[in-house]
Amino acid sequence: YEIVKNNCINCIQLSELLKALNFELDKIKLVKEAYPNITDKENFKSLENFFRFESSKKEFKALAANTQSLSKKANIN
């Protein structure tokens, strides 16, 4: 996961990495690590389709909602 921690990445690139992972836990971990460096956060929700289990989808949605609220706060300031 070091590659996404230290480099900018867009959602298409991240989706290619997600395709290579089999386990939901690994996918969630990757998405969480990558999020600060995603260059096209407006496309972040498109990654939800990589999750099959409700628990993973719920965690992804919480991450997406939290990051959207942080983004809105940043735009206000």
Salt bridges, closest charged atoms under 4 A:
GLU2 OE2 - LYS5 NZ 3.77
GLU16 OE2 - LYS19 NZ 3.05
GLU24 OE2 - ARG52 NE 3.56
GLU33 OE1 - LYS5 NZ 3.72
GLU48 OE2 - LYS61 NZ 3.54
GLU59 OE2 - LYS32 NZ 2.53
